[in-house]
Amino acid sequence: MALSRPRRRCEVRRPGGVPRRGGALAAAVLALAMAFTGRARAVLTDAGTPRGAVTRAIDDAVAILHNTRMPVEQRRRELRAIAERNLDLARMSEDVLGTHWTKMTPAQQREFVPLFGAFIEAAYLGEIQEYVKLKIDVGRQTLDGADHARVDASVQQPGEDPMAITFMLERTPHGWLMYDVVVDDIGMVGNYRAQFDHVIRTHGLSRLEAELRLKQAKLDAMLGQ
């Protein structure tokens, strides 16, 4: 079973009945929001807040995507490096495996994290030209205790109605990091959890890891590494 981006469960229908690729959009926005790096133009009052982190993320990622003088492969590499530094891939990896995570050894867990990161990158960085057309307006933040937050936003695609989207963040020693993106109450990580669970239950964890390694190899080849 080849792994792919989730589509059906995240499709959103416009009034005319035409489906929108909600799952692909969620991860496209995740790719846009990979840059929690601090070069930002967020307002001063947002500094150090979840909303400020998302605003800075979008500013920095869009700056890379709009730099048409930079070769596409270089833009992909920069976005990949930003993601590896700033997404909470360990939290995402644990969440996406669910109960299977607890059955893995610590060594297996450490090995899985970069594989999942490469899977996310391979699935979406190949379409960065499409992301340039997205317009994201960041809305309010809602704190859930001291260390978790959600930031609501509106995503505008050319020729489409605005779509509500939510960024899920947690406070870490490295600042506020993103661990999921939710469209219409369906999280991207949850979609992948169902897909990964099916592969593991049908073919075993080794099959899932083999498919993720294949994705990683294709990404490395695409980036010229």
C-alpha positions as CSV (number, residue, x, y, z in Angstrom):
1,M,0.0,0.0,0.0
2,A,1.6,3.2,-1.1
3,L,1.3,6.1,1.3
4,S,-0.3,9.2,-0.1
5,R,-1.8,12.5,1.0
6,P,-5.3,12.1,2.6
7,R,-8.0,13.6,0.4
8,R,-11.4,12.1,0.9
9,R,-11.9,12.8,4.6
10,C,-10.7,16.4,4.3
11,E,-12.5,17.4,1.2
12,V,-14.7,20.4,1.7
13,R,-17.5,21.2,-0.7
14,R,-18.4,24.6,-1.9
15,P,-22.1,25.6,-2.4
16,G,-22.0,24.2,-6.0
17,G,-20.9,20.8,-4.8
18,V,-17.4,20.9,-6.1
19,P,-14.9,19.4,-3.6
20,R,-11.9,21.3,-2.3
21,R,-8.7,19.5,-1.3
22,G,-8.9,20.3,2.4
23,G,-6.3,17.8,3.4
24,A,-3.8,19.0,0.8
25,L,-4.6,22.6,1.8
26,A,-3.9,21.8,5.5
27,A,-0.5,20.5,4.7
28,A,0.2,23.3,2.2
29,V,-0.5,25.8,5.0
30,L,1.7,23.7,7.3
31,A,4.5,24.1,4.7
32,L,3.9,27.8,4.7
33,A,4.1,27.9,8.5
34,M,7.4,26.0,8.9
35,A,9.4,29.1,9.6
36,F,9.4,30.0,13.3
37,T,12.7,31.8,12.9
38,G,12.3,35.4,14.2
39,R,12.9,37.6,11.2
40,A,9.3,38.6,11.4
41,R,7.1,41.6,11.0
42,A,4.5,40.5,13.6
43,V,3.3,43.4,15.7
44,L,5.3,44.0,18.9
45,T,2.4,43.0,21.2
46,D,2.4,39.6,19.6
47,A,6.1,38.9,20.3
48,G,6.5,35.6,22.1
49,T,2.9,34.6,21.7
50,P,1.4,31.7,19.7
51,R,-0.2,34.2,17.3
52,G,3.1,36.0,16.9
53,A,4.8,32.6,16.1
54,V,2.3,31.9,13.4
55,T,2.5,35.4,11.9
56,R,6.3,35.2,11.8
57,A,6.1,31.7,10.3
58,I,3.9,32.8,7.4
59,D,5.9,36.0,6.8
60,D,9.2,34.1,6.6
61,A,7.9,31.2,4.5
62,V,6.1,33.4,2.1
63,A,9.3,35.5,1.7
64,I,11.1,32.3,0.5
65,L,8.3,31.2,-1.8
66,H,8.0,34.7,-3.4
67,N,11.7,34.9,-4.0
68,T,11.5,34.0,-7.7
69,R,15.2,34.7,-8.2
70,M,15.9,31.7,-6.0
71,P,15.8,28.3,-7.8
72,V,12.8,26.1,-6.8
73,E,15.2,23.4,-5.4
74,Q,16.9,26.0,-3.2
75,R,13.5,27.2,-1.9
76,R,12.6,23.6,-1.1
77,R,15.9,23.1,0.8
78,E,15.4,26.2,2.8
79,L,11.8,25.3,3.8
80,R,13.0,21.8,4.7
81,A,15.8,23.1,6.9
82,I,13.3,25.5,8.6
83,A,10.9,22.6,9.2
84,E,13.5,20.4,10.7
85,R,14.5,23.1,13.2
86,N,11.1,24.4,14.2
87,L,8.2,21.9,13.7
88,D,7.6,19.7,16.7
89,L,8.2,16.5,14.7
90,A,8.7,14.4,17.8
91,R,5.2,15.3,19.1
92,M,3.7,14.8,15.6
93,S,5.4,11.4,15.2
94,E,4.1,10.2,18.5
95,D,0.6,11.5,17.8
96,V,0.5,10.0,14.3
97,L,1.4,6.5,15.5
98,G,-1.0,6.5,18.4
99,T,-0.8,3.3,20.4
100,H,1.8,1.9,18.1
101,W,4.3,4.5,19.4
102,T,4.3,2.9,22.9
103,K,5.2,-0.5,21.4
104,M,8.4,0.8,19.8
105,T,11.8,0.8,21.4
106,P,13.4,4.2,22.1
107,A,15.7,3.6,19.2
108,Q,12.8,2.9,16.9
109,Q,11.1,6.1,18.0
110,R,14.2,8.2,17.4
111,E,14.6,6.6,13.9
112,F,10.9,7.2,13.1
113,V,10.9,11.0,13.7
114,P,13.1,12.0,10.8
115,L,11.3,9.5,8.5
116,F,8.0,11.1,9.3
117,G,9.5,14.6,8.8
118,A,10.7,13.5,5.4
119,F,7.3,12.1,4.5
120,I,5.6,15.4,5.3
121,E,8.2,17.3,3.3
122,A,8.1,14.9,0.3
123,A,4.3,15.0,0.1
124,Y,4.1,18.8,-0.1
125,L,7.3,20.6,-0.9
126,G,7.0,19.4,-4.4
127,E,4.1,21.8,-4.9
128,I,5.5,25.0,-3.4
129,Q,4.6,26.9,-6.6
130,E,1.0,26.3,-5.8
131,Y,1.4,27.6,-2.2
132,V,2.5,31.0,-3.5
133,K,-1.1,31.8,-4.5
134,L,-2.5,31.2,-1.0
135,K,-3.3,34.2,1.2
136,I,-3.5,33.6,4.9
137,D,-5.0,36.1,7.4
138,V,-4.1,35.3,11.0
139,G,-6.9,35.7,13.5
140,R,-7.1,35.3,17.3
141,Q,-5.3,33.0,19.6
142,T,-6.9,30.8,22.3
143,L,-4.7,29.5,25.1
144,D,-5.4,26.0,26.6
145,G,-3.5,26.3,29.8
146,A,0.0,27.7,29.9
147,D,1.6,25.4,27.3
148,H,-0.9,24.8,24.5
149,A,-2.7,27.1,22.2
150,R,-4.7,27.3,18.9
151,V,-4.5,30.1,16.4
152,D,-7.4,30.6,14.0
153,A,-6.8,31.8,10.5
154,S,-8.6,32.3,7.2
155,V,-7.1,30.9,4.0
156,Q,-8.0,32.4,0.6
157,Q,-7.4,30.4,-2.5
158,P,-7.8,32.0,-6.0
159,G,-11.4,31.5,-7.1
160,E,-12.5,29.9,-3.9
161,D,-14.4,30.9,-0.8
162,P,-12.3,31.6,2.3
163,M,-11.6,28.5,4.4
164,A,-11.2,28.5,8.2
165,I,-8.1,26.8,9.4
166,T,-6.6,26.3,12.9
167,F,-2.9,26.0,13.9
168,M,-2.2,23.9,17.0
169,L,0.9,24.9,19.0
170,E,2.6,24.0,22.2
171,R,5.2,25.8,24.3
172,T,8.6,24.1,24.3
173,P,12.1,25.1,25.5
174,H,12.5,26.3,21.9
175,G,9.4,28.5,21.9
176,W,5.9,27.9,20.5
177,L,6.1,25.1,17.9
178,M,3.4,23.7,15.7
179,Y,2.2,20.1,15.9
180,D,-1.0,20.0,13.8
181,V,-3.2,21.9,11.3
182,V,-7.0,21.5,11.5
183,V,-9.5,22.1,8.6
184,D,-13.2,21.7,9.3
185,D,-12.4,19.9,12.6
186,I,-10.2,17.3,10.9
187,G,-6.6,17.4,11.8
188,M,-3.9,16.6,9.3
189,V,-2.1,14.3,11.9
190,G,-5.4,12.4,12.5
191,N,-5.7,11.7,8.8
192,Y,-2.2,10.3,8.7
193,R,-2.8,8.3,11.9
194,A,-5.6,6.4,10.2
195,Q,-3.5,5.8,7.1
196,F,-0.4,4.6,9.1
197,D,-2.5,2.5,11.4
198,H,-3.9,0.6,8.4
199,V,-0.4,-0.1,7.0
200,I,0.9,-1.3,10.3
201,R,-2.1,-3.5,11.1
202,T,-2.0,-5.0,7.6
203,H,1.7,-5.2,6.8
204,G,3.5,-4.4,10.0
205,L,5.7,-1.5,11.2
206,S,8.6,-2.5,9.0
207,R,6.5,-2.0,5.9
208,L,5.5,1.5,7.0
209,E,9.1,2.4,7.7
210,A,10.2,1.0,4.3
211,E,7.6,3.2,2.6
212,L,8.7,6.3,4.6
213,R,12.4,5.6,3.7
214,L,11.4,5.5,0.0
215,K,9.7,8.9,0.4
216,Q,12.8,10.2,2.1
217,A,15.1,8.9,-0.7
218,K,12.8,10.6,-3.3
219,L,12.9,13.9,-1.4
220,D,16.7,13.8,-1.1
221,A,17.0,13.1,-4.9
222,M,14.6,16.0,-5.6
223,L,16.7,18.3,-3.5
224,G,19.9,17.1,-5.0
225,Q,21.3,15.6,-1.8
